[in-house]
């Protein structure tokens, strides 16, 4: 409450500097082994999704498990969420969405490393 009172009494012409309470560490690039495992999980999921197009509940389960496994293998990546949403669209099971998600994460990480 003391900081809130101080912030409210700061003159408007003075800049307020906000400092983060916790420094976020950058997400590290997964090893080649983890990338290969993620690619195999994505390929298996896309293969199974192709054969379960007519059974949506089974396809949803496969996609949820795949998203969870990729999350555990590759870490917190926002690219996994659009992949999950794309797989929820009826008829998208015939496209290799999970393989494209994994490839996009690998390429994006490669671009980030080269920029440094």
One Martini backbone bead per residue (centre of mass of N, CA, C, O) as a GRO file, in nm:
protein
  116
    1UNK     BB    1   0.055   0.064  -0.016
    2UNK     BB    2   0.296   0.255  -0.014
    3UNK     BB    3   0.352   0.254  -0.328
    4UNK     BB    4   0.073   0.355  -0.416
    5UNK     BB    5   0.090   0.628  -0.273
    6UNK     BB    6   0.347   0.726  -0.418
    7UNK     BB    7   0.232   0.708  -0.710
    8UNK     BB    8  -0.005   0.912  -0.656
    9UNK     BB    9   0.210   1.154  -0.560
   10UNK     BB   10   0.331   1.183  -0.826
   11UNK     BB   11   0.425   1.385  -1.043
   12UNK     BB   12   0.334   1.420  -1.382
   13UNK     BB   13   0.640   1.508  -1.486
   14UNK     BB   14   0.729   1.236  -1.374
   15UNK     BB   15   0.871   0.949  -1.426
   16UNK     BB   16   0.774   0.611  -1.430
   17UNK     BB   17   0.949   0.332  -1.300
   18UNK     BB   18   0.939   0.005  -1.406
   19UNK     BB   19   1.009  -0.301  -1.240
   20UNK     BB   20   1.087  -0.613  -1.249
   21UNK     BB   21   1.045  -0.892  -1.033
   22UNK     BB   22   1.105  -1.089  -1.283
   23UNK     BB   23   1.330  -1.260  -1.468
   24UNK     BB   24   1.327  -1.372  -1.787
   25UNK     BB   25   1.415  -1.649  -1.947
   26UNK     BB   26   1.517  -1.771  -2.220
   27UNK     BB   27   1.437  -1.984  -2.454
   28UNK     BB   28   1.571  -2.273  -2.529
   29UNK     BB   29   1.709  -2.465  -2.749
   30UNK     BB   30   1.657  -2.756  -2.864
   31UNK     BB   31   1.775  -3.036  -2.924
   32UNK     BB   32   1.813  -3.258  -3.176
   33UNK     BB   33   1.673  -3.486  -3.027
   34UNK     BB   34   1.412  -3.333  -2.954
   35UNK     BB   35   1.339  -3.260  -3.244
   36UNK     BB   36   1.312  -3.552  -3.345
   37UNK     BB   37   1.093  -3.639  -3.146
   38UNK     BB   38   0.886  -3.423  -3.229
   39UNK     BB   39   0.867  -3.514  -3.523
   40UNK     BB   40   0.764  -3.803  -3.461
   41UNK     BB   41   0.510  -3.721  -3.311
   42UNK     BB   42   0.388  -3.555  -3.544
   43UNK     BB   43   0.381  -3.781  -3.755
   44UNK     BB   44   0.204  -3.979  -3.595
   45UNK     BB   45  -0.035  -3.789  -3.559
   46UNK     BB   46  -0.093  -3.736  -3.862
   47UNK     BB   47  -0.140  -4.028  -3.936
   48UNK     BB   48  -0.377  -4.081  -3.735
   49UNK     BB   49  -0.559  -3.842  -3.828
   50UNK     BB   50  -0.613  -3.945  -4.114
   51UNK     BB   51  -0.769  -4.217  -3.995
   52UNK     BB   52  -0.975  -4.017  -3.795
   53UNK     BB   53  -1.178  -3.826  -3.950
   54UNK     BB   54  -1.457  -3.994  -3.873
   55UNK     BB   55  -1.342  -3.954  -3.552
   56UNK     BB   56  -1.337  -3.683  -3.367
   57UNK     BB   57  -1.278  -3.771  -3.070
   58UNK     BB   58  -1.014  -3.917  -3.142
   59UNK     BB   59  -0.873  -3.672  -3.269
   60UNK     BB   60  -0.877  -3.488  -3.019
   61UNK     BB   61  -0.707  -3.671  -2.842
   62UNK     BB   62  -0.457  -3.676  -3.019
   63UNK     BB   63  -0.413  -3.365  -3.015
   64UNK     BB   64  -0.382  -3.328  -2.709
   65UNK     BB   65  -0.143  -3.521  -2.673
   66UNK     BB   66   0.043  -3.380  -2.873
   67UNK     BB   67   0.053  -3.103  -2.736
   68UNK     BB   68   0.168  -3.207  -2.469
   69UNK     BB   69   0.425  -3.341  -2.579
   70UNK     BB   70   0.540  -3.085  -2.717
   71UNK     BB   71   0.550  -2.920  -2.458
   72UNK     BB   72   0.754  -3.115  -2.315
   73UNK     BB   73   0.979  -3.117  -2.538
   74UNK     BB   74   0.991  -2.788  -2.631
   75UNK     BB   75   0.812  -2.626  -2.460
   76UNK     BB   76   0.714  -2.300  -2.442
   77UNK     BB   77   0.494  -2.267  -2.722
   78UNK     BB   78   0.283  -2.081  -2.925
   79UNK     BB   79   0.265  -2.272  -3.186
   80UNK     BB   80   0.083  -2.495  -3.059
   81UNK     BB   81  -0.194  -2.357  -3.046
   82UNK     BB   82  -0.258  -2.316  -3.353
   83UNK     BB   83  -0.237  -2.619  -3.411
   84UNK     BB   84  -0.479  -2.702  -3.235
   85UNK     BB   85  -0.686  -2.526  -3.382
   86UNK     BB   86  -0.645  -2.642  -3.668
   87UNK     BB   87  -0.725  -2.939  -3.582
   88UNK     BB   88  -1.031  -2.854  -3.503
   89UNK     BB   89  -1.080  -2.837  -3.790
   90UNK     BB   90  -1.264  -2.961  -4.019
   91UNK     BB   91  -1.040  -3.149  -4.238
   92UNK     BB   92  -0.733  -3.097  -4.125
   93UNK     BB   93  -0.629  -3.403  -4.100
   94UNK     BB   94  -0.499  -3.412  -4.402
   95UNK     BB   95  -0.290  -3.229  -4.277
   96UNK     BB   96   0.050  -3.153  -4.162
   97UNK     BB   97   0.039  -2.966  -3.896
   98UNK     BB   98   0.248  -3.074  -3.684
   99UNK     BB   99   0.491  -3.064  -3.868
  100UNK     BB  100   0.475  -2.757  -3.920
  101UNK     BB  101   0.509  -2.672  -3.628
  102UNK     BB  102   0.788  -2.795  -3.577
  103UNK     BB  103   0.932  -2.655  -3.813
  104UNK     BB  104   0.873  -2.364  -3.716
  105UNK     BB  105   1.028  -2.385  -3.450
  106UNK     BB  106   1.304  -2.457  -3.568
  107UNK     BB  107   1.334  -2.211  -3.757
  108UNK     BB  108   1.296  -1.989  -3.545
  109UNK     BB  109   1.536  -2.071  -3.368
  110UNK     BB  110   1.748  -2.036  -3.593
  111UNK     BB  111   1.700  -1.734  -3.637
  112UNK     BB  112   1.761  -1.638  -3.348
  113UNK     BB  113   2.056  -1.741  -3.340
  114UNK     BB  114   2.161  -1.573  -3.591
  115UNK     BB  115   2.099  -1.281  -3.465
  116UNK     BB  116   2.322  -1.297  -3.224
   0.00000   0.00000   0.00000
